[in-house]
Amino acid sequence: MTSSLALEGIKARQQKTWASGDYGAVAALIHATSEHLVQAADLTAGSRVLDVATGTGNAAIAAARCLCAVTGVDYVPELLDRGRARAAAEHLRVDFVEGDAEALPCGDGEWDAVLSVFGVMFAPDQERSAAELTRVCRPGGTIALANWVPDGFIGELFRTIGRRVPPPPGVRAPAEWGSEPRLRELFGDRIRDLRINRREFVFRFPALDDFADYFRAHYGPTLKAFEALDTDHGKLLHADLVELVSRYNVATDGTAKIPSAYVEVLATRA
């Protein structure tokens, strides 16, 4: 088991990772997943909604469009600033607050619905963050998550990167949040009516190389992986990513269409 001190060190490095590059450029591509999740969660106008690990605010903004009272929390100030600018541009009211998914700055049962889209799954202490999601949600409230799955494209992306730049020892893979047995283990009897729907998001790029180049430039985990490698090993990782895209690509016209499986998780707080 990884010690608390080690997990705090991992989390500090994660903060720097997510602040690097331009995660907003990636979040903009996948915004539709947040809209789907919010509709599936069937939020009620006026309800209190918390978006955990909000990033640049995709799920928070989607919930605000339902006229909910929304707060987005994240531990990367730069991402929160982007979220504030986005919400202001659309004249949507969202409060963005700095905070840790493993120690949410909220009271017990404060929220009618708690959301996270490809966010809380990256917290290094999975048990603690799952406990926090349930702690701050009122009994009978909704917990709605979108998580990449282990056997999909993004799960394979992280394994591909990990073969060149190994992840920290003792930390469970984020994509385990896309596994039903792991979700049931994490939440236990704190939730009921667990529903898990497998969905697909399709990344679209002009060419196979463009995905690798885009994620190298904008996506913190990929950017940091390349920074950790010398030139020759960086070229090998780039080739690995292009090969990965070619295996998943379903386009037949020379472009890239990459189906990426994830799960839409809906649960009721017990």
Secondary structure per residue as TSV (DSSP state, phi and psi in degrees):
chain	resnum	aa	ss	phi	psi
A	1	M	-	360.0	135.7
A	2	T	-	-77.2	134.7
A	3	S	-	-70.1	160.2
A	4	S	H	-61.0	-39.3
A	5	L	H	-63.6	-42.1
A	6	A	H	-64.9	-40.5
A	7	L	H	-63.9	-37.3
A	8	E	H	-64.9	-38.4
A	9	G	H	-65.1	-41.3
A	10	I	H	-62.0	-42.4
A	11	K	H	-64.9	-39.1
A	12	A	H	-62.4	-39.3
A	13	R	H	-69.3	-36.2
A	14	Q	H	-61.6	-40.9
A	15	Q	H	-58.3	-43.9
A	16	K	H	-66.1	-36.3
A	17	T	H	-63.4	-49.5
A	18	W	H	-69.9	-22.8
A	19	A	H	-81.1	-15.1
A	20	S	S	-83.0	166.2
A	21	G	S	64.4	-138.5
A	22	D	-	-149.9	80.7
A	23	Y	H	-60.3	-29.0
A	24	G	H	-56.8	-31.8
A	25	A	H	-68.7	-32.5
A	26	V	H	-78.3	-44.0
A	27	A	H	-57.7	-35.5
A	28	A	H	-62.5	-32.9
A	29	L	H	-68.9	-34.9
A	30	I	T	-104.8	15.9
A	31	H	H	-56.7	-33.9
A	32	A	H	-57.5	-29.9
A	33	T	H	-64.2	-33.1
A	34	S	H	-70.1	-40.3
A	35	E	H	-62.1	-42.1
A	36	H	H	-61.6	-44.4
A	37	L	H	-64.5	-43.5
A	38	V	H	-63.0	-40.7
A	39	Q	H	-66.5	-39.9
A	40	A	H	-64.9	-33.9
A	41	A	H	-73.5	-15.2
A	42	D	T	53.5	54.4
A	43	L	-	-65.6	151.1
A	44	T	-	-103.2	132.9
A	45	A	T	-54.8	135.4
A	46	G	T	89.1	-9.7
A	47	S	-	-74.4	157.0
A	48	R	E	-89.8	121.6
A	49	V	E	-126.2	132.2
A	50	L	E	-113.9	128.6
A	51	D	E	-106.6	111.6
A	52	V	E	-91.7	136.8
A	53	A	T	54.5	53.1
A	54	T	-	-65.6	-22.6
A	55	G	T	62.7	-123.7
A	56	T	T	-93.0	13.6
A	57	G	T	94.5	20.0
A	58	N	H	-53.6	-56.3
A	59	A	H	-71.7	-35.3
A	60	A	H	-61.3	-43.9
A	61	I	H	-67.9	-39.8
A	62	A	H	-61.5	-40.5
A	63	A	H	-69.5	-36.6
A	64	A	H	-63.7	-29.7
A	65	R	T	-66.8	-18.9
A	66	C	T	-90.3	10.0
A	67	L	T	62.1	36.2
A	68	C	-	-87.9	162.8
A	69	A	E	-91.0	104.9
A	70	V	E	-115.0	138.4
A	71	T	E	-126.1	134.9
A	72	G	E	-110.8	132.4
A	73	V	E	-122.2	137.6
A	74	D	E	-156.3	157.2
A	75	Y	S	-99.5	11.0
A	76	V	-	-114.9	103.6
A	77	P	H	-56.8	-35.9
A	78	E	H	-62.4	-36.9
A	79	L	H	-70.9	-38.0
A	80	L	H	-62.4	-39.5
A	81	D	H	-60.9	-40.1
A	82	R	H	-65.3	-40.5
A	83	G	H	-61.7	-42.6
A	84	R	H	-61.1	-42.0
A	85	A	H	-65.1	-39.7
A	86	R	H	-65.3	-46.9
A	87	A	H	-62.6	-41.0
A	88	A	H	-63.6	-39.6
A	89	A	H	-63.4	-29.7
A	90	E	T	-98.7	5.7
A	91	H	T	56.9	42.2
A	92	L	-	-110.8	140.2
A	93	R	-	-92.2	111.9
A	94	V	E	-137.8	131.2
A	95	D	E	-90.3	126.1
A	96	F	E	-110.0	124.5
A	97	V	E	-127.2	136.0
A	98	E	E	-75.9	130.6
A	99	G	-	-175.8	164.9
A	100	D	B	-103.5	132.3
A	101	A	T	-61.1	-21.9
A	102	E	T	-90.8	-3.9
A	103	A	B	-154.7	69.7
A	104	L	-	-64.7	137.0
A	105	P	S	-80.6	59.0
A	106	C	S	-141.6	155.6
A	107	G	-	-81.5	165.1
A	108	D	T	-62.9	132.8
A	109	G	T	62.6	26.9
A	110	E	-	-75.4	-23.6
A	111	W	E	-117.2	142.6
A	112	D	E	-75.5	-31.8
A	113	A	E	-144.3	140.2
A	114	V	E	-123.8	123.9
A	115	L	E	-116.5	157.2
A	116	S	E	-160.7	127.1
A	117	V	E	-115.7	107.4
A	118	F	S	50.0	40.7
A	119	G	S	-123.8	-71.7
A	120	V	G	-60.5	-24.0
A	121	M	G	-60.4	-18.6
A	122	F	G	-93.8	-4.6
A	123	A	-	-63.2	133.9
A	124	P	S	-67.8	-32.4
A	125	D	-	-97.1	92.1
A	126	Q	H	-65.3	-41.9
A	127	E	H	-63.0	-42.8
A	128	R	H	-67.0	-42.6
A	129	S	H	-68.9	-36.1
A	130	A	H	-64.1	-40.2
A	131	A	H	-63.5	-36.9
A	132	E	H	-68.3	-40.5
A	133	L	H	-56.7	-43.2
A	134	T	H	-77.5	-34.1
A	135	R	H	-60.2	-42.8
A	136	V	H	-85.9	-9.1
A	137	C	E	-90.4	135.0
A	138	R	E	-68.5	152.6
A	139	P	E	-55.9	131.6
A	140	G	E	85.6	-5.4
A	141	G	E	-79.0	175.2
A	142	T	E	-106.2	135.0
A	143	I	E	-114.4	121.0
A	144	A	E	-128.9	124.8
A	145	L	E	-130.8	149.6
A	146	A	E	-120.3	121.7
A	147	N	E	-132.3	135.5
A	148	W	E	-64.9	149.1
A	149	V	-	-99.7	155.4
A	150	P	T	-63.3	-33.5
A	151	D	T	-98.0	17.1
A	152	G	S	-105.4	-175.4
A	153	F	H	-60.0	-46.8
A	154	I	H	-68.9	-37.3
A	155	G	H	-59.1	-41.6
A	156	E	H	-69.8	-33.0
A	157	L	H	-58.7	-46.4
A	158	F	H	-67.2	-36.0
A	159	R	H	-67.5	-36.8
A	160	T	H	-63.7	-44.9
A	161	I	H	-64.1	-40.8
A	162	G	H	-64.5	-23.9
A	163	R	H	-72.1	-23.9
A	164	R	H	-96.9	-38.0
A	165	V	S	-130.3	94.1
A	166	P	-	-59.4	141.5
A	167	P	-	-71.2	167.5
A	168	P	-	-59.3	137.7
A	169	P	T	-66.7	145.0
A	170	G	T	85.2	-1.6
A	171	V	-	-103.8	128.6
A	172	R	-	-72.9	150.2
A	173	A	-	-64.4	134.5
A	174	P	G	-55.4	-36.0
A	175	A	G	-67.3	-7.8
A	176	E	G	-62.5	-22.5
A	177	W	G	-66.9	-10.1
A	178	G	G	-95.2	7.9
A	179	S	-	-106.1	126.3
A	180	E	H	-59.4	-46.0
A	181	P	H	-58.5	-39.7
A	182	R	H	-68.4	-39.8
A	183	L	H	-61.5	-43.7
A	184	R	H	-65.0	-35.4
A	185	E	H	-67.0	-42.0
A	186	L	H	-67.9	-42.5
A	187	F	H	-92.1	-29.8
A	188	G	G	54.2	-138.2
A	189	D	G	-86.7	10.4
A	190	R	G	-77.4	-12.3
A	191	I	E	-129.1	165.0
A	192	R	E	-142.0	170.4
A	193	D	E	54.5	46.9
A	194	L	E	-73.4	122.2
A	195	R	E	-120.8	131.4
A	196	I	E	-128.1	116.6
A	197	N	E	-114.9	126.8
A	198	R	E	-83.5	130.5
A	199	R	E	-129.9	173.8
A	200	E	E	-132.7	133.0
A	201	F	E	-110.1	139.7
A	202	V	E	-110.2	115.2
A	203	F	E	-76.0	139.1
A	204	R	E	-128.9	124.4
A	205	F	E	-136.4	155.6
A	206	P	S	-63.2	-30.3
A	207	A	S	-153.4	165.3
A	208	L	H	-58.7	-43.8
A	209	D	H	-62.3	-27.5
A	210	D	H	-65.8	-34.3
A	211	F	H	-61.3	-50.8
A	212	A	H	-59.0	-42.4
A	213	D	H	-67.3	-41.0
A	214	Y	H	-66.0	-46.6
A	215	F	H	-71.5	-30.6
A	216	R	H	-65.2	-37.2
A	217	A	H	-80.2	-35.4
A	218	H	H	-112.9	-32.8
A	219	Y	-	-90.8	115.4
A	220	G	H	-49.3	-51.0
A	221	P	H	-59.3	-38.1
A	222	T	H	-72.8	-43.4
A	223	L	H	-57.5	-47.7
A	224	K	H	-65.7	-33.6
A	225	A	H	-62.5	-44.8
A	226	F	H	-64.7	-38.4
A	227	E	H	-63.7	-28.4
A	228	A	T	-78.9	-10.8
A	229	L	S	-106.9	150.8
A	230	D	-	-76.3	176.6
A	231	T	H	-57.7	-46.4
A	232	D	H	-65.4	-44.1
A	233	H	H	-71.9	-28.8
A	234	G	H	-64.2	-38.7
A	235	K	H	-64.1	-37.2
A	236	L	H	-66.7	-41.2
A	237	L	H	-64.2	-41.1
A	238	H	H	-60.1	-43.7
A	239	A	H	-64.3	-38.1
A	240	D	H	-59.5	-43.7
A	241	L	H	-67.8	-39.8
A	242	V	H	-64.1	-40.7
A	243	E	H	-64.6	-39.7
A	244	L	H	-61.4	-46.6
A	245	V	H	-60.6	-41.0
A	246	S	H	-63.8	-31.9
A	247	R	H	-72.2	-33.7
A	248	Y	H	-93.1	-14.2
A	249	N	-	-64.8	131.4
A	250	V	-	-111.1	-0.4
A	251	A	-	-74.0	148.9
A	252	T	S	-120.4	10.5
A	253	D	S	-114.2	17.5
A	254	G	S	91.6	-9.8
A	255	T	S	-92.3	-175.4
A	256	A	E	-120.0	125.4
A	257	K	E	-126.8	114.0
A	258	I	E	-117.8	98.1
A	259	P	E	-64.3	129.8
A	260	S	E	-127.4	109.9
A	261	A	E	-77.7	142.3
A	262	Y	E	-147.5	169.1
A	263	V	E	-113.5	142.5
A	264	E	E	-100.8	115.7
A	265	V	E	-109.2	123.8
A	266	L	E	-126.3	125.1
A	267	A	E	-139.4	155.6
A	268	T	E	-107.5	131.2
A	269	R	E	-67.4	128.3
A	270	A	-	-69.8	360.0
